[in-house]
Structures are given as structure tokens and as C-alpha cells.
Amino acid sequence: MWELTFPRTVVIGENALEYLKTVEGKRALIVTDKVIHKLDFVEKVANYLKEAGLEVKVFDEVEPEPAIETIVKGAEFARKYGPDWFIGLGGGSCMDAAKAIWVLYERPDMEVAAINPLEKLGLRKKARLICIPTTSGTGADVTWAIVITDKKEHRKLENASREIVADIVILDPELTLNLPPRLTAGTGLDVLAHAVEAYVSQYRNDFSDAMAIKAIQNIFDYLPRAYKDGNDKEAREKVHNAATMAGLAFSNSMHGLGHSLGHPIGALFSIPHSEIIGVVLPYTIEYNAMNAEDRYAEIARAIGIEAETSKEAIQNLVKAIRDLIRKIDVPASVREMGISWEEYQQKLDDLVEQGSSYITSFTSPRLPSSEEYRKLFVYAYEGKKVDF
């Protein structure tokens, strides 16, 4: 048995943001970052909420890969204000911060690290949650996970609870127009990694499969266009939808080995999650292939790859992903991200220790030993084809 969890309402398409005019409540707290606050997005959201009769305040101190301290500060701000709606506006960091702040607001007795699927949180006694993504990558708008950084331990916490899935998700492609090419590329590959890992997860199911395959197709068809032209509305909308579909897929099947490799590299070398996940994806496919040959071959066929055997299909799939990576100017290895071998080698033990502790490893088709983790980190650094 596997419990599937979805938001109650997902609003999509042009002018989707206007749905906020129908929200009923008294006070809303927009959780975002200072970059988003400088744009007109916050003002647009606030105006629609005010039109609905709500008072609005903004907490804009969320940083990339938000720290525990930021969550605590946001919860204190919320308790003084007393919102009945939290609005997570921005990228994955802003939406994850909104989720975590909401939990501590309703449960002041809890610490961030204590949020887990087995703990009854008892949310929605004080407030509910709306997520509005302004990038197309993390899927945080529809997932029941929270990624928060423990700066003291140089580790990313993977907290989760089905109770934190948003009540309302608003996908307005206008918010993603003119995203910088680098951000478009990194977040787009994050979507691809989420969808591919969901499709081969040991917890996969018919529902996650359908979302994952469509997300993969959208990325291959539209990400290069979105990268090339930030005003391509059709491409932006398709990639934006793909991000949420991939989020629905992996939140209902779990993601995999790429996150076990990507999270520690990102945490220890201050690399954005979206960028590193795409870089390590081809290496994880090569490693997992012996245990998920048919699944990867199905992905290859879904994007139009022809091959006489499943092995050939997988080889062509990896090539297609690497071609896509080059097309959108993303590094193909960790070395190409500017990290010296000396610095990387010094932290290799920490990478292995952290990587092997992530729960995502256990849902992958193949579970590495400690020595295999070490080799995977080295191969991903060197850009070497996985041959073990």
C-alpha cells in the first residue's frame, strides 16, 4: 500500500494569479526573498489578496538553501502577526521556508529537525498554505518535503510530512518570463532529474509514472526553447507545468540516488541544488542501469529514441541527456563547476558519509556500498563513464 498525496487545488495557465482574488481570510503572510521582493511579483500577489479583503505582510529574509535560523526568525515574525494564510512565493527555498515557518507557527513546541512523516503536526488550526513558484524546477509547490540547511553541521536536512502539502498551488507562467538563462537551465535539469528518478523508484506507481513521463517529454521538447528565449510563453508554460508534474511524481514515489549525491556536494561546496542534480544525473543512470534496464528504456522510447536493445536505448538516453546539458551550457562534471581536486578530495569522506545516509538511496534501483559511493563521487568529478 502506498498513500498518494496531492494539493487540494492547482490553478494553471495565463492569469492564474488572479485566483487569489477569491481567497477568503483575514491576514496573509508572504514568505519570499529580497530578490523577488524587488520585482513586482510581491506587489501583484499582495494587491490580489487585498482585493479579496485580506491584510498582507511580507517576510523577505529567505536565503538560498534556507538555514534553520531563518525559519525560527520567520516563525517569530508570524506569531506576532497572526496570519491565517501563508504564501510561499519564489523558488524552492522560499516555498520550503514557508512550509517550515508555518509548522513552527502552529507548533511552537517543535524544532525544524523534528518534522517527520511519523509526527502528527495537527496543522490548519491557525492557517493554510498557498504556494506560487516563480521558477520551474524544484516541485516544492506540491511536495511534502522541506529542505533546510543546518549550517553548523554543513548538512541539508530532509524533513517531510504529508500535512505540509499546500492547500492551493498557482502556476502562472508569466512569473517565469525572462528568468536568467543559467537559472532556467539549472532548474530545468532539476525537473528532469526528479522525473527520471521517480520513474525508476522502487516506490513508483501508475500515477507517478504518468506525471514523470509527461514531465520528461516536456523538458526535452521545451527546455532548450525556454533557455534560448526567455519570452517564449509556450515553452515557459510547458516547462513550468513539467516542474510541478515532476514534483507530484517524486513526492508520490520518492526520488533517488542523484539526490544522495547532489545534496552533500551542494551543501559542502555551496552549489545550488538545481545545478548539481542535473550534473550527476547521467552518472546515476549508468550506475542504476543493470537494475532498471526496462524502465530507462521506456523513458528513451517516450522521448523518441530508437534502439534495437534496451542497453542501446539506455546508452542513447544518457547521450541525449548529455547533449541537452551541453545545449543549455551546463557543466558535464563536478570538475567543470570550478572545484579543485585538492578541495574535493579533502571532503570526499564527508561526501560518502552524508550521501550514504540519505533515505533517497534506499528507493533507488541499486543501493551502493560505501566504496561504490566513493567511486561515484570521483567519477562524477572526473566526468568518467560509470563502469561498475
Secondary structure, DSSP 8 states (H G I E B T S, - for coil): -------SEEEESTTGGGGGGG---SEEEEE--HHHHHSSHHHHHHHHHHHTT-EEEEE----SS-BHHHHHHHHHHHHHH--SEEEEEESHHHHHHHHHHHHHHH-TT--GGG--TTS----SSS-EEEEEESSSS--TTT-SEEEEEETTTTEEEEEE-GGGS-SEEEE-GGGGTT--HHHHHHHHHHHHHHHHHHHH-TT--HHHHHHHHHHHHHHHHHHHHHHH-TT-HHHHHHHHHHHHHHHHHHHTT---HHHHHHHHHHHHHT--HHHHHHHHHHHHHHHHGGGSHHHHHHHHHHTT---SSHHHHHHHHHHHHHHHHHHTT--SSSGGGT--HHHHHHTHHHHHHHHTT-GGGGGSSS---HHHHHHHHHHHHHT-----
